[in-house]
Amino acid sequence: MRGVVMYAPGDVRVEDREDPTILEPTDAIVRVTATCICGSDLWPYRGIEPVDHTPMGHEYVGVVEEIGADVKTLEVGDFVVGSFVISDNTCEICRSGYQSQCVHRTFVSEIGTQAEKARIPYADGTLVATPGAPSAEQVPHLLAASDVLGTGWYAAVAAEAGLGKTVAVVGDGAVGLMAVLAAKQLGAERIIAMSRHPERQALARHYGATDIVEERGKEGVAKIKELTGGLGAHSVIEAVGTQESFMQAVGATRGGGHMGYVGVNYEVKIPGIQLFFAGIRAEGGPAPVRRFLPDLIQLIWDGAIDPGKVFDLTLPLEDAAEGYRAMDERRATKVLLTL
């Protein structure tokens, strides 16, 4: 099969890889019909994470081609959406709704789903079948559910976005935009998107943003407080993962408010005394996408949400290197790869 391999930072190639096979009775083999490039894939691309001939990709939808003897909820031929975290969905932590902390957790990035096929362990706990075969128009929306939609949704839930709340979203990448969508669906009264990019601002407004703030850092915090009568937002979502963005999110959250953080925060250092006196509640980390997948798939199936609009560049898998360049250079928000 063909698959994306990152040889070194900035060196992305598409080459022949071995076809996957069933190794455990809980495995499934999925023929990938669409995959994509994630903002987190740019960490190794930029040399921030180690990479050495590494298969890439962790977002995927496709058709089940083969199942192990112990797989009970799926059949060959099912169209499935998979979480970016492998989980059994039966352990005590999974049952509490935190499948991304499953006792059997591994990350799909260790498998690499920017490829024609993928072996998915714990298939019953990781994959969710759609109600039927999706249309071509539905596929991008379903693909978004594999990671960025589910991650944005978790961030909004962790931030307690809901009726009557003012929500501020730090970050205008795919996850931040999906957090705007989620906040709207959860009933937020006011949604403030922090963005300096006109195209992303327009998409944020499409998804429900009522206000746009272009300032960053201390100026961004001051603007949020100005818009909220000096109090700060009830709910703040951090969807970037830098020192500046994280502290901006902390500062923008009102006392007693909630912050949901889902940006992969390498080398972020939080001054303990500042967090202490902020008096906020924070939850985050790798999103338990599997918790939300059934409901998100149904919303997409019913046409209630259109998360696939976040893909603003579509390329064939063979052109993955150009997709990485486009995202690295911010010429694209999120790249869909067709197979």
C-alpha positions in Angstrom: 0.0 0.0 0.0 1.0 3.7 -0.3 1.5 5.7 2.8 3.1 8.9 4.1 6.4 8.7 5.9 8.3 11.6 7.5 12.0 10.8 7.1 13.2 13.9 9.0 11.9 17.4 9.8 10.5 18.9 6.6 11.1 15.7 4.6 7.8 14.1 3.8 7.5 11.2 1.3 4.8 8.9 0.0 6.1 5.4 -0.5 5.2 1.7 -0.5 4.5 0.3 3.0 3.5 -3.2 4.0 -0.2 -3.9 4.0 -1.5 -4.3 7.5 -2.8 -7.7 8.8 -4.9 -8.9 11.7 -2.5 -9.4 14.7 -5.0 -9.6 17.6 -8.6 -10.9 17.6 -9.8 -7.4 18.6 -8.2 -5.8 15.4 -9.9 -4.5 12.3 -8.4 -3.6 9.0 -9.8 -0.4 7.5 -9.5 0.7 3.9 -9.0 4.4 4.4 -11.1 6.5 2.0 -10.0 9.9 3.4 -7.4 11.2 5.8 -5.9 14.5 6.6 -3.0 16.5 8.0 -3.4 17.7 11.6 -1.8 20.8 13.1 -0.1 18.5 15.6 1.6 16.8 12.6 3.6 20.0 12.2 5.4 19.5 15.5 7.7 16.8 14.0 7.7 18.6 10.6 9.2 21.6 12.4 11.6 19.5 14.4 9.9 20.1 17.8 9.1 16.4 18.1 11.6 13.7 17.2 10.9 12.0 13.8 12.9 9.4 11.9 11.3 7.5 9.0 7.9 7.7 10.9 4.6 6.7 9.3 2.3 9.7 9.7 -1.4 10.4 10.3 -4.0 9.8 12.9 -7.3 11.0 11.4 -9.3 8.6 9.2 -12.5 7.3 7.8 -13.0 4.3 5.7 -14.5 0.8 5.1 -13.9 -2.2 7.3 -12.2 -4.9 5.1 -11.4 -7.5 7.8 -12.2 -8.1 11.5 -10.7 -10.2 14.2 -12.6 -13.1 15.8 -13.5 -11.0 18.9 -14.9 -8.0 17.1 -18.6 -7.8 17.9 -20.0 -4.4 16.9 -18.6 -4.1 13.4 -19.0 -6.0 10.1 -17.0 -6.1 7.0 -18.3 -3.4 4.7 -19.2 -1.0 7.5 -18.2 2.6 6.9 -16.5 3.8 10.1 -15.1 6.9 11.8 -12.3 6.3 14.2 -10.9 8.2 17.2 -7.3 9.3 17.1 -6.8 7.4 20.4 -7.1 3.6 20.6 -9.3 2.6 23.5 -11.1 -0.6 24.6 -14.2 1.5 25.7 -14.8 -1.0 28.6 -12.2 -0.2 31.3 -13.2 1.9 34.3 -11.7 5.1 32.9 -13.3 4.6 29.5 -16.7 4.1 31.2 -16.2 7.4 33.0 -16.0 9.1 29.6 -12.2 9.5 29.3 -11.4 7.0 26.6 -8.2 9.0 25.8 -6.8 7.8 29.1 -7.8 4.1 28.6 -5.7 1.5 30.3 -4.9 0.2 26.9 -4.4 3.6 25.3 -2.1 4.0 22.3 -2.2 6.8 19.8 -3.2 6.1 16.2 -0.2 8.2 15.2 1.9 5.2 16.1 0.1 3.3 13.3 0.0 6.0 10.6 -3.3 6.5 8.9 -2.1 8.8 6.0 -2.2 5.5 4.1 -4.4 3.3 2.0 -5.1 0.9 4.8 -4.7 0.8 8.6 -4.9 -1.9 11.3 -7.0 -0.5 14.2 -6.5 -2.3 17.6 -9.5 -2.6 19.9 -11.8 -1.9 17.0 -15.0 -2.2 19.0 -13.8 0.5 21.4 -12.2 2.8 18.8 -14.3 2.7 15.6 -18.0 3.8 15.2 -20.0 2.7 12.2 -22.1 5.3 10.4 -25.8 4.6 9.8 -25.0 3.7 6.2 -22.7 4.5 3.3 -22.1 8.3 3.3 -22.4 10.5 0.3 -19.2 12.1 -1.0 -20.4 15.4 0.5 -20.6 13.8 4.0 -17.1 12.3 4.0 -15.2 15.5 4.9 -17.6 16.3 7.7 -17.2 12.7 9.1 -13.4 12.9 8.8 -13.4 16.1 10.9 -15.1 14.1 13.7 -12.1 11.8 13.9 -10.1 14.4 15.7 -10.6 18.2 15.3 -14.4 18.2 15.8 -14.3 15.8 18.7 -11.3 17.8 20.2 -13.0 21.1 19.8 -16.2 19.7 21.3 -14.4 18.3 24.3 -12.7 21.6 24.8 -16.1 23.4 24.8 -17.5 20.8 27.3 -14.5 21.0 29.5 -14.9 24.8 29.5 -18.5 24.4 30.5 -19.8 26.2 27.4 -23.6 26.4 27.6 -26.7 28.4 27.8 -26.2 32.0 28.8 -22.4 31.7 28.7 -19.8 33.9 27.1 -17.1 31.7 25.5 -13.7 32.9 24.3 -11.7 30.7 21.9 -7.9 31.2 21.8 -6.7 29.8 18.4 -8.2 30.0 14.9 -6.8 26.7 13.6 -9.1 23.8 12.9 -9.6 22.8 16.5 -10.4 26.4 17.5 -12.9 26.7 14.7 -14.5 23.4 15.8 -14.6 24.7 19.4 -16.6 27.7 18.1 -19.0 25.3 16.3 -19.3 23.2 19.5 -19.9 26.3 21.7 -22.8 27.4 19.4 -24.3 23.9 19.5 -24.1 23.8 23.3 -26.1 27.0 23.5 -23.5 29.7 24.3 -25.0 33.1 24.2 -21.8 34.9 23.0 -18.7 33.4 21.3 -15.6 35.5 21.0 -13.1 34.1 18.4 -9.5 35.3 18.7 -8.1 35.5 15.1 -6.1 37.8 12.8 -6.9 36.0 9.6 -9.9 37.2 7.5 -10.7 33.7 6.0 -10.6 32.1 9.4 -12.6 34.9 10.9 -15.3 34.4 8.3 -15.5 30.7 9.0 -15.6 31.4 12.7 -18.6 33.6 12.1 -20.2 30.9 10.0 -19.9 28.5 12.9 -21.4 31.0 15.4 -18.8 33.5 16.6 -20.5 36.8 17.6 -17.3 38.8 18.1 -13.7 38.7 16.7 -10.7 39.8 18.7 -7.4 40.3 16.8 -5.3 41.3 19.8 -3.0 38.8 21.4 -1.2 38.3 24.8 -2.0 41.0 27.4 -3.8 43.1 24.9 -6.0 40.2 24.0 -6.8 39.6 27.6 -7.6 43.3 28.1 -9.9 43.2 25.1 -11.8 40.1 26.4 -12.3 41.9 29.7 -13.5 45.0 27.9 -16.1 43.0 26.1 -17.3 41.3 29.3 -17.7 44.2 31.6 -14.2 43.7 33.2 -15.0 40.1 34.3 -13.5 37.9 31.6 -15.3 35.0 29.8 -17.3 32.3 31.6 -15.6 29.7 29.4 -12.3 29.9 27.6 -10.9 27.4 25.2 -7.1 27.2 24.6 -6.5 25.5 21.2 -2.9 26.5 20.3 -0.4 25.2 22.9 2.1 28.0 23.2 3.2 29.9 26.3 1.5 33.1 25.1 -1.8 31.4 24.1 -2.0 29.4 27.3 -1.4 32.4 29.6 -3.8 34.4 27.4 -6.5 31.8 28.1 -5.8 31.8 31.8 -6.0 35.6 31.9 -9.2 35.8 29.9 -11.1 33.4 32.2 -13.2 35.1 34.9 -12.8 34.1 38.5 -14.7 30.9 39.0 -14.8 30.3 35.3 -13.7 27.3 33.3 -10.9 26.8 30.9 -10.6 23.9 28.5 -7.2 23.3 27.1 -6.5 21.1 24.1 -3.5 22.7 22.4 -0.5 20.4 22.6 1.6 22.5 25.0 5.2 21.8 24.6 7.4 23.6 27.1 4.6 25.7 28.4 5.4 26.9 32.0 2.6 28.0 34.1 3.5 30.3 37.0 1.9 28.6 40.0 1.1 31.8 41.8 -0.6 33.3 38.8 -2.8 30.2 38.4 -3.5 30.1 42.1 -4.8 33.7 42.2 -6.7 33.3 38.9 -9.2 31.1 40.8 -10.3 29.2 37.7 -11.1 25.6 36.9 -9.2 23.9 34.1 -9.5 20.6 32.3 -7.8 19.4 29.2 -5.4 17.0 27.5 -5.9 14.6 24.6 -9.6 14.6 23.8 -11.8 11.6 24.6 -13.2 11.8 21.0 -14.8 8.3 21.3 -17.1 9.7 24.0 -18.7 12.1 21.5 -18.4 10.2 18.2 -21.9 8.6 18.1 -23.6 11.9 18.7 -21.3 13.8 16.4 -21.9 11.3 13.6 -25.6 11.6 14.0 -25.5 15.4 13.9 -23.5 15.2 10.7 -25.8 12.6 9.3 -28.8 14.8 10.0 -27.2 17.8 8.4 -27.2 19.8 11.6 -23.5 20.7 11.5 -20.9 21.0 8.7 -17.5 20.7 10.2 -15.9 19.7 6.9 -15.8 23.3 5.9 -12.6 23.5 7.9 -10.8 21.7 5.1 -9.7 24.4 2.7 -7.3 22.4 0.6 -7.8 19.0 -0.9 -5.0 17.0 -2.4 -4.4 13.4 -3.4 -2.4 11.3 -0.9 0.6 11.3 -3.3 0.8 15.1 -2.9 1.0 15.0 0.9 4.3 16.9 1.0 2.7 19.9 -0.6 -0.1 19.6 2.0 2.4 19.8 4.8 4.1 22.8 3.2 0.8 24.6 2.8 -0.1 24.1 6.5 3.3 25.0 7.7 3.2 28.2 5.7 -0.3 28.9 6.8 -1.6 28.8 3.3 -4.1 26.2 4.5 -6.0 25.7 7.7 -6.4 22.0 7.2 -5.6 19.7 4.3 -7.8 16.7 3.3 -6.0 13.9 1.5 -8.0 11.7 -0.9 -7.3 8.1 -1.8 
